């Protein structure tokens, strides 16, 4: 379905062709929600509070940087959180822990990044309930669970729902899959506890539901590290007057490329599909002095990288009022 993404963010006759399929998708999604609410499908409540950070769009919106921020916010407030995620891009079916040195081909690229950036355990699994139970069994000290994505994973009861919105791309054409990027109708946002807009200055507030707490998030970073020697770091000035290639296999590659331009770096950009399984052959023709990439892509390129390969560390800056709202919801 990745080939459809460019059509989700522009007007195309293809929308009319796919519109009947979108209606069928909407009906199935509504039936599924109804079955969970009616108790026909089981909902599991964990013995600790659950925070879900997800979205209603297919593709990346900035969830993972927000999850990192949430984990450290809870740690600083005295909690001992754990993180569960699907492990998309990996082959893990049964629950297992993701560590800093785990194979991203097994646990997924985002899980490895979370394990490196967060000071808490990370578990992956095809079913979040099973992954969360395994997490709590292995780490009984955990007193909160953060689910990276999973807004539509209704089998796991949640205490706080956060929907992340891409301020640059918004909701595209506003249609459901496959004609548009939406997993659920926009009305789903009326039921979340908080909206987080990644790049809020670009997003028209009129498109957001009224009455929902809304918070701004920006992603920033100026520090690059060498893949073969992460202790070796550099600022954007290092790449001045160099032949630079930038690659991005994330949900919105253009966001990464725009950020590099804001840092004053001239480069040739190569977008790849989200969670692309990079191989050395992807860089065989790279006649460059430096290859720049995201942290998520870097975990998949370390095994064949060279001294030319650099990753940009990105951190989320989030309205602190979001943390206060979450702590209030958790009762602390």
N, C-alpha and C positions, 0 to 999 in steps of 0.2 A: 504493500500500500504506500510505500515511501515515494513512489513515482508520482503519486497524486498530490503530494504536499505543495508543490508550486501552484497548483490550481486552487488550493484552499484560500489563498491570499490574493486572488485576483478574480475578476469577472470572466467567466468562460462558459460556452455552450455546454461543456461537459457537465456542469452543475445540473442542468435540466435532465440530462440522461441518467445521472446517478440519484436524482431526487427521490424516485420511488424506493430505491434501496435505503435511503436515509430515513424514510417514513417507516420502513420495516425495522430498521435498527432502533429507532425511537420507541416503537411499540414493544420490542423485546426488552429494551432497557427499562421501560416503565413497568412491564410485567415483573421483571426481576426485582426491582425495588419494592413492588407491592408484596411479593412473596416473602421477602425478608421482613417487612413491616408486619405482615399478618402472622408471622411465626412459622410459616410453612417451611422456609429455609432457616436453618439454625444460625443464631448469632451468639458468638462466644464472648463473654466478658472476662477479662483477665483480673487477677487480684490487685493489680496496680493500674493507675491511670494511663490512658493511651492518647497520644497526640498524633493526628494524621496531618501531614503536609502533602497536599496533592494538587491536582488541577482538573479542569474539565476539558482541557485541550489535549489532543494527541501531540506528542513531541515535547521538547524541553521548554520550561518557562523560568527556570532558576530554582527548582525545588532543592537540589542537593546543597548549594551554598546556604540556603535557608535552614536546612536540617543541621548543618554544621553550626550555624549560629544558635539554633535552638539547643543543641547539645551543650554548648559551652555556657549558654545562659543558665540552663538548669544546674550545671555543675557549680557555677559560681554562686547559685542560690542554695546550695546544700543538697541538691538531689543527686542520685546516682543513676542516670539514665542509661538505657540500652537502645540500640537502633535495629529495626528490622527492615528489610527491603526484598524485592523480588529477585535481585541478582540478574537483571536483564542483560543479555549479551553473554551470559555464562551458561554452563550446563548443569548447575546444581538443581537437583530435584528435591532431594531430602534436605532438611535443615542442617546447616553447618555454619561454623563461625568463619567470618572473613577477617583475615589478619593483614597487616601491612605488607607482608611478603606473599600473600596468596596469589594464585594464578587467576588473572582476570578472565581467562577463558573458562574458568570453572565457576567463580563466584560473581563475575561481572565487574566491569570497570568502576562503576559508582561505589560498589561495596568496598573495593580496595582503597579508593580515595577516601571514603568515610572512615575506614579503619586507620588510615594514616593521619587524618586531620582531626579526628574527634578523640577525646580522652575517655572513651567508653567502648564497651563491646558492641560488635556489629554481627548480626546473624542474617543469613539469607535462606530463602526457601520458596518453592513454588506456591505454597500456601502460607499466608502471613500468620494465621492462627498457630499453625504448627511451628513456624520459625520463632514466634514470640514465646511459646511455651518452652521450646528448647533453650532460648535465651535465658528465661527466668530460672529454669532448672540448673543451668550451668553457672548462673550468676545471681544467686539469691539476694545479693545486696542491691540489685536494681529495684528502684522504687518508682520508675516511670519508663514507658516505652514510647519511642518516636518511630512512626512508620513513614519511611521515605516513599512517597506516592501511596496509593491505596485508598484514595477518596471513594472509589467505586468498589472497594473490597469490603462489602457490607457484612461479611461473615465475622469480621473483627469489630466488636463494639468499641466506640471511641468516646472520650470525654471532651476532646477539643478537635474541631475540624478547621483547617486552614487551607484556603484555596489560593494558589499562586497564579498571578496573571502576568503575561508578557506584555509590558507596556508598549513595546515596539510593534508587535504583530496583532495584539488584541485577540479577538475571537474570529479573525479571518472573515469569511463570508457569512458567518453566523449559522451555518448549516451543520447537521450531524454527519458523522461518518456514513458512507465514504465520500459524500459530496462536499463535506466541509471538515474542519478539524475537531469538532466538538464530540466528546464522549457522552455528554449528557446535555440537556437543554440549559439555556442560560438561567432558567428559573431555579436550577439546582443551587445557585449561589445564594438564594434567599434563605437557605437553611444552614449555611456554614457559620462558624463562630467568628471568623475573621477573614478578610480579604487582604492579600499582600500584593501590591502592584510593583513589579520589577521594572523600573524605569517609568515612574509615575508621571514625570513631566511631559511625557509623550502621549499619555493616555487620557482620553476625554472622560471625565468623571460622570458625565451624563449616562454612560453605558453601564455604570455599576448600579446594583440594586440599592435603593435607599434604605437607610436604617441598619445596614451592616457595617460594623467597625472596619475601617479601611486604613491600612498602614503602607508607608512607602519603603521600598528597598532599592538600594543601588549596589551594583557590583563593581568593585574597583581593585586595582593592583598595579604596581610598577616594578615588582621584583621578579626576575627570571632566575631559574636555577638550571644547571646543566644536568641532563638525565644521568650521565655516567658518574657524576660527582655532585650530588645535590647540595653539598656544602659550598660549592662554588656558585656564587650569585652575582647578578649584574643588573643594572638599570637599563632603561631603553636607550640611553646614549651609547651603549656598547655597540649597537647595531646600526649606528649612523654610517653612511657611506659603504655599507655592506650589501651584498646580494642576499636578500632575505626571502625565504619562502615560508608562508604561514599556512598551516593545515588545521582543520577543525572538523571532527566527527561528532558534533553535538546537535541538539535539537534546533538551534538557531545559530549557524556558523557566522552569519553576518554580524551578530552582536560582538563576537570575538574580534572579527576583522575591524569593525568600527572602533573598538577600544584600542587596538594597535595603532590605528591612524590618529586617535586622540593623543597617544603617547609620542607621536611624531615619527613613527617608523614607516618607512617605505618598503613595500613587499609585494610579492605575487601570491595571491590567495588561492587555496585549493580546498573547496568544501567537500566533505564526505558525508554519507548518511550517518544518522545518530547511532552510536555504539558500533561504528565500523571496526571490524577486526583488522587492524593495521598489520601489514607484513612489510618486510624489507623491500619487496618489489614496488611498493607504493612510492618509494623514494629513490628508485634506481636512476631516474633521470634528473635528479635534483642537483643541478650545477649551481650550487649556492654556497655562501659562506656560513649561513645559519638557517636552521629550520625551527620555527617557533610554533608552539602548540599549547593546548589547554592541559591542565593537570589530569583531567579525565582521560585524554588521549595519551598522555605521557606514560601512564601505568601499563599501556599495551605496547609501547615502543621501546621500553628500556632494554629488552632482551636483544635488540639488534641496533640500538642507537649508537651514535658516535659523539665525539666532542662538539659536533655541529648542532646537536639537538638540545633545545632549551624549552622549558615549560614556564608559563606565567602563573604565578600564585594569585588566585582571586579570592577576595574576602567580601562577605556581604555586610553592608551597613544597613541596619534595620531600625525603624522607629522603636525606641525603648518602651513605648507604651504597649507594644505587642507583648513584651515580656510580662508586664504588669497584668495584662488581661489574662494571659495563660496561667500565671501564678494564682490569680483570683479564681479561675475556673478549677484549678487543682486544689484549692483550699489552703494555699500557703502563701 
